[in-house]
Structure formats: C-alpha cells, structure tokens
Amino acid sequence: MQIGDELGPFTVRVTREQLVRYAGAADDYNPIHYDDEVARALGLPGVIVHGMLNMGLIARFILEALPPLTAVVDYHVRFRQMVRPHELLTIRASVSGIEDPFVDFEVTLQGEQARPAVTGRLRVRLPAGPTPR
C-alpha cells in the first residue's frame, strides 16, 4: 500500500428499511428520517438518511477492503450535503499517509448530486505483519 492508492469506488443505495433499522439501533427516531410530511414541513426535500449511517457506510466498505482485524483508530467527517433514501451513493478512499502499522485515508461519500455529501479522514491500524501491497 502506498500514498495515493485508492479503495473503491464502492456503491450502495440506502433503503427505507435500513433507515428504520438504523433508527432502532441508534435510538434516533427523528421524524426527518422516516416521515416525508414532517421533513418537508421543516424545509427538507423529504426524508433524509442519518448522517451517522452515512459515516458508518464509509467505514464498513473501507474495512471490508482491508485485511481482517484492521481497526479504526481515528475518524472525522464533515457532513456537506443531505442524502436521500434510494440515492446511488459512491464511496471512495485514498491513502494519504502511512506510519506502519497505521494507514490514513481521505474519504468521500457522494450521492447523485455534483458535490460530495460526506468528506473526511479515517485512520486504521493494520494487523501485525507487513503492510499490504
């Protein structure tokens, strides 16, 4: 693995069922995540995906692309755009730093709009052994 290497793109669509399951797991029952009328009354285009669910999707796809037992040790994001259910999401990560056994990634999640919906940095600790190539 070298600086500039990329993971992805990974694509996913968040379903309404996933929003319900996430709301239950996170104990986040804000109606903007399940009720279109409430969301519109608050000036939104309709139901939006939980920001933390988007953040979790990024981490999931990156960890699935790395060796087993890789651990997230630091993770920061900025939420830039709303994401709607069933929107095609594209997740990308590029290696921005390596301090064996740590690897830093610049991450993005982009919906169907022109700009990224989520940007950030994720640091992982790779399992013992040589850095993957």
C-alpha positions in Angstrom: 0.0 0.0 0.0 1.4 3.4 -1.0 0.3 7.0 -0.6 -2.2 7.8 -3.4 -3.5 4.2 -3.7 -7.3 4.2 -3.8 -10.0 1.9 -2.4 -13.3 1.8 -4.3 -15.4 3.1 -5.7 -18.0 1.3 -3.7 -21.7 1.9 -4.5 -24.7 1.4 -2.3 -28.3 2.5 -2.0 -29.8 3.1 1.4 -33.4 1.7 1.7 -36.2 2.9 3.9 -35.9 -0.4 5.7 -32.2 0.4 6.5 -33.3 3.8 7.9 -35.8 2.1 10.2 -33.2 -0.5 11.4 -30.6 2.2 11.9 -33.1 4.4 13.9 -33.8 1.4 16.2 -30.1 0.6 16.7 -29.1 4.2 17.3 -32.2 5.2 19.2 -32.6 8.1 16.8 -36.3 8.5 16.0 -36.2 12.0 14.5 -39.1 12.1 12.0 -37.0 13.7 9.3 -35.6 10.2 8.8 -38.9 8.4 8.3 -41.8 10.9 7.7 -41.8 12.8 4.4 -44.5 15.3 5.5 -42.6 16.3 8.7 -39.3 16.5 6.7 -41.0 18.8 4.1 -42.7 20.9 6.7 -39.2 21.6 8.1 -37.9 22.7 4.6 -36.3 19.4 3.6 -37.0 17.8 0.2 -38.3 14.7 2.1 -36.9 12.0 4.3 -33.1 12.1 4.6 -30.6 9.5 5.6 -29.0 9.7 9.1 -25.6 11.4 8.8 -24.1 8.8 11.1 -25.4 6.0 8.9 -23.5 7.5 6.0 -20.4 7.7 8.2 -20.8 4.0 9.1 -21.2 3.0 5.5 -17.9 4.6 4.6 -16.1 2.8 7.4 -17.8 -0.5 6.5 -16.7 -0.5 2.9 -13.1 0.5 3.8 -12.8 -2.1 6.5 -14.2 -4.8 4.1 -11.4 -3.9 1.6 -8.6 -4.2 4.2 -7.2 -7.3 6.0 -9.3 -8.9 8.8 -8.6 -7.5 12.2 -7.9 -4.0 10.8 -9.2 -1.5 13.4 -10.4 2.1 13.0 -8.4 4.3 15.5 -9.5 7.8 14.4 -12.3 9.0 12.2 -13.5 12.6 11.4 -16.0 13.7 8.8 -17.8 16.7 7.7 -21.4 16.4 6.5 -21.8 18.6 3.4 -25.0 17.6 1.7 -28.2 15.7 2.5 -28.5 12.1 1.2 -32.0 10.8 0.2 -33.1 7.2 0.5 -32.6 5.1 -2.7 -30.0 7.6 -4.0 -27.0 5.9 -5.5 -24.1 6.5 -3.2 -20.4 6.3 -4.2 -17.7 5.8 -1.6 -14.1 6.4 -2.3 -10.9 6.4 -0.1 -7.3 7.3 -1.0 -4.3 6.6 1.1 -2.9 9.9 2.5 -0.4 8.7 5.0 1.4 5.6 6.2 3.1 5.1 9.6 3.3 1.4 9.9 1.0 -0.1 11.3 -1.2 2.9 10.7 -2.7 4.0 7.4 -4.6 7.3 6.9 -7.3 7.7 4.2 -9.1 10.7 2.8 -12.7 9.5 2.4 -15.7 10.7 0.4 -19.3 9.7 0.1 -21.1 11.2 -2.9 -24.7 11.0 -3.7 -26.3 11.8 -7.1 -25.6 15.5 -6.6 -22.5 17.1 -8.0 -20.6 17.6 -4.7 -19.6 15.1 -2.0 -22.2 14.6 0.7 -19.5 13.5 3.3 -15.8 14.1 3.4 -13.3 13.2 6.0 -10.3 11.3 7.3 -10.1 7.8 8.6 -7.0 6.2 10.3 -6.7 2.5 10.7 -4.3 0.1 12.4 -3.4 -2.8 10.3 -3.0 -6.2 11.9 0.5 -7.4 12.7 2.6 -8.3 9.7 3.9 -6.4 6.6 1.8 -3.6 5.1 -0.3 -5.0 2.3 0.7 -4.1 -1.2 
